[in-house]
Amino acid sequence: MFFIVLNINKSKIPSIKEFKDFMMKIVIPIALALLLSACSEENKSSSSQVKTAKEPTQKVEVVEKKVQETAVEEAVVEEVETVAKEVEAAAAEVKAAVPARTGQTIFTACSACHGADASKVALGKSQVIKGWDSAKIQNALNGYKDGTYGGAMKGIMKGQVTALSDEEIKAVSEYISKL
Ligand code: HEC
């Protein structure tokens, strides 16, 4: 460009046409080039602004996602807790309705000493319990359990009944009374 300017200076006086050419060929393209580069600079800076503006939005999105995930987790935990409570309630109902073991099942352990139909004198010492009514048997068994009933061999019977629940004592007593 300087070369051209110098050239123009050397030649006498530039004609209007020459000046016009100079403007068209040199000044305007340069001015346009400068203008374009300035514009692209602006674009660059604005695009970096977009980038920085994006970051907080992304953070908000991440936080939103986490909040949603936590809400879902809480809902699942709540649902599991509700189901667990329902299962517990159902289990309690079943337990209340049916004794843990039937009288017949419990009596299999007793029959070893008392006989299959409860007519034996256990270990040569006990009374024959066949024919006793349920209340009398229950009374004896509860007495062995809390130590308020029995003869010389009550220790043996205490070992037999301590693990039995009230329901199980009732069930086995009713079973024996019907033998
Ligand atoms: C190891 C043998 C043995 C087993 C098993 C056994 N008993 Fe006995 N049972 C005895 C003896 C011995 C006596 C007498 C105890 C005493 O001196 O009071 C007795 C007493 C009893 C009595 C009261 C009778 C009495 O003499 O006053 C009842 C009722 C009875 N047993 C029920 C049961 C039941 C129900 C079971 C099962 C849960 C059972 N027994 C298991 C040995 C046994």
Boltz pocket constraint, residues with backbone or C-beta under 6 A from the ligand:
constraints:
  - pocket:
      binder: B
      contacts: [[A, 106], [A, 107], [A, 109], [A, 110], [A, 111], [A, 112], [A, 113], [A, 114], [A, 122], [A, 123], [A, 125], [A, 126], [A, 127], [A, 128], [A, 129], [A, 136], [A, 137], [A, 140], [A, 141], [A, 149], [A, 150], [A, 151], [A, 152], [A, 153], [A, 154], [A, 156], [A, 157], [A, 160], [A, 161], [A, 172]]
      max_distance: 6.0
